[in-house]
Amino acid sequence: MQHYTADALVLRVQEHGANDKLLTLISADGGRFVAMLKGGHSTKHREAAATEPYTWSNFEFYEKNGFKWVKSASALETFPGLRYDVEKLFLAAYFADIVYELSDERAPAGEILPLCLNALYLLSAKTGEDTRIKAAFELRAAVIAGFCPTVGACADCGRPISGDCYLDVMNGALVCEPCLSARTALSPLPEIGESGTRHILCPLTGSAAAALFYVAQAEAKRVFSFRLTDAQSLDLFARAGEAYLLHHLERGFPSLENYRRLCSFRR
């Protein structure tokens, strides 16, 4: 019987039978995998806190008949700020779903794991930053998935972007206002292009475009080290980040819909 340890993030927890729990985990070297926690249904289980969703824990496993079982677990970071704010908890669920989508079984996790850990830490620790953290996470996740936008200059004229512009979502590029005006003056953009894809243009202020450029190009550990000082730029950046990720992944997430509904209800 093989025993080994690993630090892993709990992405999902499912009830299994009357007493056990099936954990979906992700570790740096082992990627995404599942493990069974025997007796985990009990809140008095000594591993209960370490096996809660969105907890970073040290696990000891043993393998039996090709399946992993949790022998012991101790929490390294519980991100306590998530537990007292339901909006943050719903947003953490959305982050976990994206990590699940962009990770592979038994393959190294790569940048998506530290990105998620950093996002959860900031989400837990900071107040009033949820929108900025969510947008930066979404945009960087799209980059990790291989959909890095070309954001240094206008896709049409090649000039550096210095003011208001548009993110051409499906083509992964920025278009300055004069060039977009020239495009539409010659021929109004149809909703569906010749290739069958929709034209999705997200407006950006110069500050929002600069934030988009920063998040796409920053060192992994510095992704969230930026500020947007005006509400309009933050709102446009957030809309662009979400649209860019969802359209390139070509799917939605029920966890995101739950988060949206909760935010709408609270406001």
PLY file of the C-alpha trace (Angstrom):
ply
format ascii 1.0
element vertex 267
property float x
property float y
property float z
element edge 266
property int vertex1
property int vertex2
end_header
0.00 0.00 0.00
1.53 3.29 -1.15
1.56 6.35 1.14
2.49 9.90 0.17
1.77 13.53 1.07
0.83 16.57 -0.99
-0.35 20.14 -0.50
-3.62 20.52 -2.41
-6.55 22.87 -2.88
-10.04 21.46 -2.32
-12.07 22.30 -5.44
-15.22 20.27 -4.81
-16.75 18.09 -2.11
-19.45 15.51 -2.82
-21.33 13.27 -0.45
-20.60 9.61 -1.14
-22.94 7.14 0.48
-24.12 7.70 4.02
-20.79 8.57 5.63
-18.03 9.33 3.14
-17.02 12.32 1.04
-15.43 12.42 -2.39
-12.94 15.27 -2.69
-11.79 16.85 -5.94
-8.33 18.26 -5.33
-5.54 19.93 -7.27
-1.86 19.96 -6.37
1.12 21.57 -8.08
2.74 18.33 -9.27
-0.19 15.93 -9.28
-2.70 18.13 -11.06
-6.38 17.40 -10.54
-7.46 14.19 -8.85
-10.10 12.72 -6.56
-9.72 11.11 -3.15
-12.13 9.57 -0.67
-12.47 10.79 2.90
-13.90 7.96 4.95
-16.38 9.12 7.57
-16.10 12.68 6.26
-19.84 13.28 6.49
-19.51 13.84 10.22
-18.82 17.43 11.30
-16.82 15.97 14.21
-14.37 14.34 11.84
-10.86 15.52 12.72
-10.18 16.40 9.07
-13.43 18.37 8.64
-11.89 21.86 8.52
-9.03 20.81 6.24
-11.39 19.24 3.70
-13.84 22.11 3.29
-14.17 23.52 -0.25
-11.61 26.20 -1.19
-9.18 25.20 1.57
-5.44 24.77 1.00
-4.34 21.75 3.03
-1.59 19.23 3.52
-2.87 15.72 2.85
-1.52 12.29 3.55
-2.95 9.69 1.18
-2.76 5.99 0.70
-3.65 4.14 -2.48
-5.68 0.97 -2.51
-6.81 -0.78 -5.68
-5.77 2.26 -7.71
-7.87 4.72 -5.69
-6.71 7.43 -3.30
-7.93 7.62 0.29
-7.28 10.45 2.73
-5.37 9.19 5.76
-4.96 12.61 7.39
-5.27 16.30 6.50
-4.31 19.59 8.12
-5.36 23.03 6.91
-2.60 25.35 5.73
-4.89 28.24 4.68
-8.65 28.32 5.17
-9.22 31.79 3.64
-11.51 32.76 6.54
-12.88 35.89 4.86
-14.73 33.66 2.41
-16.65 31.90 5.17
-18.34 35.05 6.46
-19.42 36.59 3.15
-21.72 34.58 0.90
-20.86 36.66 -2.19
-17.17 35.88 -1.73
-18.00 32.21 -1.18
-20.01 32.07 -4.42
-17.19 33.81 -6.26
-14.70 31.29 -4.85
-16.92 28.51 -6.24
-16.71 30.14 -9.69
-12.91 30.36 -9.45
-12.76 26.68 -8.49
-14.90 25.76 -11.50
-12.54 27.63 -13.82
-9.55 25.84 -12.26
-11.33 22.52 -12.80
-12.00 23.41 -16.44
-8.39 24.46 -17.13
-6.62 21.62 -15.31
-5.92 18.04 -16.27
-5.93 14.83 -14.31
-2.48 13.75 -13.14
-0.73 16.58 -15.02
1.16 19.43 -13.30
-1.20 22.26 -12.45
1.00 24.99 -13.90
0.09 28.64 -13.32
-3.65 28.14 -12.76
-3.17 26.84 -9.19
-1.07 29.74 -7.83
-3.36 32.17 -9.67
-6.36 30.72 -7.84
-4.58 30.67 -4.47
-3.58 34.31 -4.86
-7.13 35.25 -5.90
-8.65 33.42 -2.92
-6.19 35.05 -0.53
-6.98 38.55 -1.82
-10.70 37.81 -1.91
-10.55 36.70 1.71
-8.34 39.55 2.94
-9.66 42.60 1.10
-12.96 44.48 1.18
-14.44 46.16 -1.89
-12.00 44.49 -4.30
-14.14 41.58 -5.52
-14.82 43.06 -8.98
-11.14 43.82 -9.68
-9.98 40.40 -8.42
-12.63 38.57 -10.45
-11.79 40.42 -13.68
-8.04 39.94 -13.31
-8.52 36.25 -12.52
-10.75 35.75 -15.58
-8.44 37.52 -17.98
-5.31 35.76 -16.72
-7.11 32.40 -16.78
-7.88 33.03 -20.47
-4.18 33.72 -21.05
-3.24 30.48 -19.27
-5.74 28.64 -21.46
-3.87 29.88 -24.54
-6.05 32.85 -25.50
-3.67 35.72 -24.79
-5.00 38.88 -26.44
-2.75 41.18 -28.45
-3.06 44.32 -26.37
-0.02 46.49 -27.00
-1.31 48.26 -30.08
-4.34 48.66 -32.33
-4.87 45.58 -34.49
-5.76 47.75 -37.50
-3.33 50.68 -37.54
-0.57 49.31 -35.31
-0.34 52.44 -33.17
0.05 52.08 -29.38
-3.23 52.29 -27.49
-3.29 55.49 -25.43
-6.98 56.27 -25.00
-10.46 54.86 -25.39
-10.62 51.70 -27.50
-12.44 48.39 -27.93
-11.53 44.80 -27.14
-12.38 42.64 -30.15
-13.15 39.57 -28.06
-13.25 36.86 -30.72
-10.07 38.07 -32.44
-8.22 38.74 -29.19
-7.13 42.25 -30.11
-7.63 45.91 -29.32
-9.03 48.35 -31.87
-8.70 52.11 -31.39
-11.76 54.33 -31.80
-10.67 55.93 -35.11
-10.08 52.53 -36.70
-13.39 51.14 -35.49
-15.13 54.25 -36.83
-13.40 53.68 -40.17
-14.52 50.06 -40.20
-18.16 50.88 -39.56
-18.14 53.85 -41.95
-17.15 51.56 -44.81
-19.55 48.80 -43.87
-21.57 48.35 -40.66
-20.34 45.36 -38.72
-22.78 42.45 -38.96
-23.67 40.66 -35.75
-22.35 37.42 -37.29
-19.12 37.51 -39.32
-18.27 35.52 -42.45
-16.67 32.78 -40.35
-19.90 32.32 -38.39
-18.59 33.91 -35.19
-20.24 36.83 -33.41
-18.67 40.27 -33.35
-18.16 41.09 -29.68
-16.67 44.50 -29.01
-16.14 45.57 -25.41
-15.51 49.31 -24.91
-12.53 50.25 -22.75
-11.22 53.50 -21.36
-7.50 54.11 -21.63
-7.10 53.07 -17.96
-9.08 49.86 -18.48
-6.99 49.03 -21.56
-3.80 49.60 -19.55
-5.07 47.25 -16.84
-5.89 44.63 -19.44
-2.39 44.95 -20.91
-0.84 44.65 -17.45
-2.77 41.53 -16.41
-2.05 39.79 -19.71
1.70 40.47 -19.58
2.59 40.60 -15.85
4.76 38.10 -14.01
2.59 35.39 -12.46
3.14 36.59 -8.89
2.31 40.22 -9.83
-0.96 39.68 -11.71
-3.13 41.43 -9.12
-0.69 44.29 -8.41
-2.54 47.05 -10.22
-5.23 49.61 -9.43
-8.14 51.15 -11.28
-9.12 54.40 -9.64
-12.37 55.27 -11.43
-15.58 53.28 -11.36
-16.19 53.43 -15.11
-12.81 51.93 -15.99
-13.27 49.18 -13.40
-16.72 48.33 -14.72
-15.54 48.17 -18.34
-12.48 46.11 -17.39
-14.70 43.68 -15.48
-17.14 43.28 -18.36
-14.30 42.69 -20.82
-12.55 40.12 -18.61
-15.68 38.04 -18.14
-16.73 38.22 -21.79
-13.25 37.32 -22.99
-12.92 34.20 -20.84
-16.45 32.84 -21.34
-16.50 33.30 -25.10
-13.11 31.68 -25.60
-13.96 28.75 -23.36
-17.29 28.55 -25.22
-19.25 27.69 -22.12
-20.93 29.19 -19.09
-20.71 28.25 -15.43
-23.71 27.69 -13.12
-21.56 29.01 -10.25
-21.21 32.33 -12.10
-24.97 32.52 -12.63
-25.48 31.87 -8.92
-23.04 34.66 -8.10
-24.77 37.05 -10.48
-28.21 36.29 -9.03
-26.97 36.79 -5.50
-25.33 40.12 -6.37
-28.49 41.27 -8.15
-30.65 40.26 -5.20
-28.42 42.01 -2.65
-28.29 45.22 -4.65
0 1
1 2
2 3
3 4
4 5
5 6
6 7
7 8
8 9
9 10
10 11
11 12
12 13
13 14
14 15
15 16
16 17
17 18
18 19
19 20
20 21
21 22
22 23
23 24
24 25
25 26
26 27
27 28
28 29
29 30
30 31
31 32
32 33
33 34
34 35
35 36
36 37
37 38
38 39
39 40
40 41
41 42
42 43
43 44
44 45
45 46
46 47
47 48
48 49
49 50
50 51
51 52
52 53
53 54
54 55
55 56
56 57
57 58
58 59
59 60
60 61
61 62
62 63
63 64
64 65
65 66
66 67
67 68
68 69
69 70
70 71
71 72
72 73
73 74
74 75
75 76
76 77
77 78
78 79
79 80
80 81
81 82
82 83
83 84
84 85
85 86
86 87
87 88
88 89
89 90
90 91
91 92
92 93
93 94
94 95
95 96
96 97
97 98
98 99
99 100
100 101
101 102
102 103
103 104
104 105
105 106
106 107
107 108
108 109
109 110
110 111
111 112
112 113
113 114
114 115
115 116
116 117
117 118
118 119
119 120
120 121
121 122
122 123
123 124
124 125
125 126
126 127
127 128
128 129
129 130
130 131
131 132
132 133
133 134
134 135
135 136
136 137
137 138
138 139
139 140
140 141
141 142
142 143
143 144
144 145
145 146
146 147
147 148
148 149
149 150
150 151
151 152
152 153
153 154
154 155
155 156
156 157
157 158
158 159
159 160
160 161
161 162
162 163
163 164
164 165
165 166
166 167
167 168
168 169
169 170
170 171
171 172
172 173
173 174
174 175
175 176
176 177
177 178
178 179
179 180
180 181
181 182
182 183
183 184
184 185
185 186
186 187
187 188
188 189
189 190
190 191
191 192
192 193
193 194
194 195
195 196
196 197
197 198
198 199
199 200
200 201
201 202
202 203
203 204
204 205
205 206
206 207
207 208
208 209
209 210
210 211
211 212
212 213
213 214
214 215
215 216
216 217
217 218
218 219
219 220
220 221
221 222
222 223
223 224
224 225
225 226
226 227
227 228
228 229
229 230
230 231
231 232
232 233
233 234
234 235
235 236
236 237
237 238
238 239
239 240
240 241
241 242
242 243
243 244
244 245
245 246
246 247
247 248
248 249
249 250
250 251
251 252
252 253
253 254
254 255
255 256
256 257
257 258
258 259
259 260
260 261
261 262
262 263
263 264
264 265
265 266
